[in-house]
Amino acid sequence: MKRILVLCTGNSCRSQIAHGYLNYYANGTAEIYSAGVETHGVNPKAISIMAEDGIDISHHTSNNVDEYTDIDFDFVITVCDNAKERCPFFPSKAKKLHQNFSDPAKSTGTDDEVMEEFRKVRNQIKEYSKSFFTTNFND
């Protein structure tokens, strides 16, 4: 079984959303992990917008990348430029992929505007995750 690590800055939004979708699209064919170069806790808005799409990430935890150095990953996906810059080397044979998504936790405006930004980023990550499996698990 393949192992995939999704890496972000604080493991609170983007990597958690990607973790949820990758797990959904893997459908038992891969083990999905997510981590941050820091830990900020799972953002309640990320949990909420994923629930809107039928995916429960409320049980996820915010983990530091150092917790996973002993796991031999097949893929390491960075979902923000900061994580890519701060963690340029990951000790494994993993194929490294990068896609920068804006941080919805930094969005400003009314509650509705902030939630719309979360939905926008969620939908971008959903499409990326689906494409990832189409491209890399098409055996």
Steps between C-alpha positions, in 0.01 A plus 500: 500500500631843406557767763433867433598795717335840450712779642401858581604774739277437802308183407174682571323568167646418160681180596199386703266559205740317268531217752122463500466495122803280438364251751163511323647450151746234622204288605726271703787484248735733690580620850466876528683713755511875543740718693632850536837656554312642804174387663207740530211261570233403250307808392127474583409668170693230310303236689176682417557542126613140464183385676304700241653267240432186705854444629561486875841626609390583854710209633821628334784627714761765425837327475858618458697363207769379743256235623520323165872486423507121546224433245607417146260708290435446132382858451553824691268777383560855619188715474654838580819677400602557862507126574695434182758761596527397866510127433694468175642158592294214627705188579339242275484377144162672469397671183462866594214702358407861563185703449458833675150578626411829665443485875127544569572555870659833404196622308317805629152641468158397622440147625335419166798636304747301710297181456487561124880516497514172693263344244706633209822352638318177593379460143850564359646238734220257412582527129874468568443191715282334239756575229780366723334160515415496131864574417684290761270205570396414147632143499 
